[in-house]
Each structure stands twice: as C-alpha cells, then as structure tokens.
Amino acid sequence: MVRMGEVTDVRGVKLVELKSIVAENGSLVIGERPDELPFSVERIFTLFDVPEGEVRGTHAHRKCEQFLICMRGSVVAVVDDGTTKVEVLLDRPSVGLYMPALTWGTQYKYSSDALLVVLASDAYEADDYIHEYDEFLALSAAHDASLGGSPS
C-alpha cells in the first residue's frame, strides 16, 4: 500500500500533500492551482454512506483528470495504468491523490464515516468513461506506444 511520500510507480499518479494550517479555532487545508492541483476544476462530487463491502469507480477516463481527497474516515484507492497497479490509503484531508486521464481507478474499503471528495477537470461526459477493462488496456498500450515505450 502506497502512503504519503512514496512513489506510486503508476504513470502520472501522485500523492500530493496539501498545505495545512492547524489552529485552536479550527484547521484549514489548502489546495491551489498549479502547486497542488494540476488542473482547473470543472466538476466536484462527493461519495458518502457507501455500504460496507461496496466498490466504487472501476473505470477510467479518456481525457478527464481527477483529484481525490478523503475528507473524513478512510478509503483505499487502486490506481492502474495498464502496466502497474497500486493501492493507496486515503485517510486524511491533507492528502490528495492525482489521477491523470487513462488511469483505471477503483475505490473500496470505505470506512462507515468516509467522505470522499472528487475534483474533476471536465464536466460529466458519458463518452469520456471507459467501463471495459480490456478497452482501457488497449487504449493505455496505444498511449504508451505513442510516447515511445512503456510508462516506466
């Protein structure tokens, strides 16, 4: 399981430590563009009350980038570039997980109190979603070939 400060080895995926200010009257976490957020946010959504054992995500995007922050509780995110797959524990609001386009993402092991916020670079577009893993693998391989090799 990848934790803050460790490299994910998945093409373009990274954990980002967000700026935190802790004070007696409350704490504040800051994510600004371009330092922490590598894209302009066009959509935001939250996941909560996820029943025990449920799996979310299980798709990739053709062009949309995402940034996941677990604001409360914990969730395990699996990120996969078609070659490398790693698990990342998201368990505090001061850490975000950046997922570039063509990253297969799955989230599971939601704690009962988990609140996951997802920032997206694009508005919802059904055609941007890749729901079939085999199609994702083919697109990922073609992407890697266009860059001149594997993502490593």
N, C-alpha and C positions, 0 to 999 in steps of 0.2 A: 504494500500500500504506500503510495507516494504521499509525503507530508510536506509542509511548507519548507522551502529551502532546497528541496530535492528536484532534480531534473526529471521530467516525465518521460522523455525519450519518444514521445508521440509527436509527430510533425506539427510544429506550431503551437501546441498546447502548453500553457504555462500557468503556474500558480502565482498569484500576484498579492503581495502584502499591501493592504490599503493603509493609508495614514489613519492613525487612531489618536484621539485626544481623550484622556480619562480625567474627569473632574468630579468633585463632590456632588455637583448638581446634575450629573449625567454624562454619559460617554458619547462620543461622536466619531463616526468612521467616514472618511472622505475618499472618493474615487474621482479623479479628474482626468480629462482628456487632454493631451495624449499620454500623460505619465503612467497612469494605471489602466485606463480604459482605451484600448487601441482603435475604437470606432465611435462614431456618433450614434447615440441610442435613438432608435425609431419606434421601439415597442418594448413594453415591460409587462411581465406576467408573474404571478406567484403560484406556487404549489403548496398546499397545506391540507391537513386532515387526510393524508394519504394512508389508507388502511394497511395494517401490518402485513408484510409479505408482498405488497404490490410493487410492480416495476413500472417506471415511467421512462419516457424518452424512446429508446430503441429506434432511432432514426438518425439520419444525417441531413445536412442542408447543402444544396448546390452552391449557394452564394452567401447565405446569411451566417454571420458570426454571432456567437453568444458569449455571455459572461455570467457565470452562476455564482451566487452568494447565498450561503445558508445563514439567514438572519437569526434563527433560533433552532435549537436542537441540533440534529446531525443527519447527514445523508452521505451515502457512498456514491460517487460518480465514476463510471467506467468510461474512459476515452480510448478511441481506437482509430488509427489512421490507415488501417488495412494491412499493416505490417506489424505494428506494435500495439499492444493493449495494456493499459494500466488502470488500477483502481486508485481513486483519490478520495480521502476523507475530508469532507467539508463540515466543520463543526464550530465555526465562529464567524461573526460578521466582518472581521477584519481581513479575511482571506477570500479572494475571488478566483475562479477558475475560468481562464480564457480558452474558448474553443473556436478555432478558425473554421471556415467553411470546409466541407469534406472531412469532418470529424464525426465518426459514429459515436453517439452519446447515449448512455443508459444510466438511470439513477435508481437506486434501490436501498434497502436497509434504512428507510426513513424512521427516525425516532418518532414517538407518538406526538411530540410537540414541534416537529420540524416545520420550518417556514423557509422555503427556497424561493429566492427572487432570481428571475432570469431577465437579463438585459439583452436585447437583440438589435442587430444593425439594420434590420429591414422589417417593414410591416409584414403581416401574415400573407403568405402567398402559397397556396396549396401545391403548386407545381415546383416549388423550391425544395419540398420534402422528398427524401429518398427513404422509402419504407422497406425496401427489399435489400437484405444484406449482400446478396450476390451482385446486384446492380451497383451498390456502393463500392464493393471490391473492384469491379471493372472500372468505374469512374476514378477511383483512387489510383489504380495502376496506370491509367491513361494520364492522369495528372502528374504522377511521378515521372513517367516516361517523357512528358513534355518538358520537365525540368532537368532532364538528363540523367535520370537514375532513381535510386531509392531515396526515401526521406532521411535516412541515417547519415 
